[in-house]
Amino acid sequence: MTFDQILGHDRQKEILSRSLASGRLAHAYLFSGPDGVGKRLMALALARAIVCHEQRGCGNCLACRKIDHQNHPDLHLLEPDGNSIKIEQVRSFQKDLHLKPLEASRKICLIEEADSMTVGAANALLKTLEEPRGDTLLILLTAHPNRLLETIRSRCQPLPFTRHPNSRIQAQLEKQLGIDSTESHVLAALSEGSFKKAFGKDRELYLDKRRKLLKTLTGLSPGSILPILDFAEQISADKTVLPDILEIFQAFYRDVMMILQGRGDNHLVNLDLKEKIHRVSGRENIASILAKLEALIEVRRQLDRNVNRQLAMEVLLLKLAA
């Protein structure tokens, strides 16, 4: 994929294109921003432009095709082994970086989820950043730059990426998937500016499963403990999906707040659930919805601290059922 084929991020494209043209690429970049907004695509487009036989990332030459298939000998991918990038992984790729490039003008290393590096791995990488080879380019990708060591951040050229506007995602959903405007609106709103979320595995969750989740949620009663415990066990079972489920709950109560504040239906995320939203707003007030939104924000903080997921969901659902 070339720069021109990547949607949005015009400022980032311009910065990298100018640096390429002038031969002044930094030795290390920190691509930061939400997951699924195009950081990895941009990094691979940059790699393609560097190795391209025509020096523009044509997509047709052998070098470009090798980048597309991720089997170019001068492209190195470093990603978490399990939950983290370990010091052994960093040391292994450092050995490769000490060798001269085989086919391109420089070696290129993409470090996925760079914030997952262990302390030992981060300190090992720091040595490479402090004494970079002129024929090596490191690109660190992260959705959580603040989790990186300050010493690592300070030795990389920062290039932040922002979320895509809902209108751009909605237009692409309708164009590529042929879905109607209501479904594309819901998907775009819940994807939080991420094409990966809108087009990936979350699509089924955001459409079909969302309705079932909200039906169960709004049917909970504070006096019926067993359904609350069962639902807590259900939604806490998959650690990777839980944040998206909480986002669905938060968007729903935000919609209820919009109605309570007299906003029109066009402000809703869940356009296909207008009747349910109006019905729930009839039994709530602004104070109760604010309390529920605060409970959702707080449980996200707790999950970041690795608390017991099921227990946290049980407490949350008791608050949401009140």
Secondary structure, DSSP 8 states (H G I E B T S, - for coil): --GGGS-S-HHHHHHHHHHHHHT---SEEEEESSTTSSHHHHHHHHHHHHH-TTSS--SSSHHHHHHHTT--TTEEEE--BTTBB-HHHHHHHHHHHTS--SSSSSEEEEETTGGGB-HHHHHHHHHHHHS--TTEEEEEEES-GGGS-HHHHTTSEEEE-----HHHHHHHHHHHH---HHHHHHHHHHTTT-HHHHHSTHHHIIIIIHHHHHHHHHT--TT-HHHHHHHHHHHHS-TTTHHHHHHHHHHHHHHHHHHHTT--GGG-S-GGGHHHHHHHHTT--HHHHHHHHHHHHHHHHHHHTT--HHHHHHHHHHHHH-
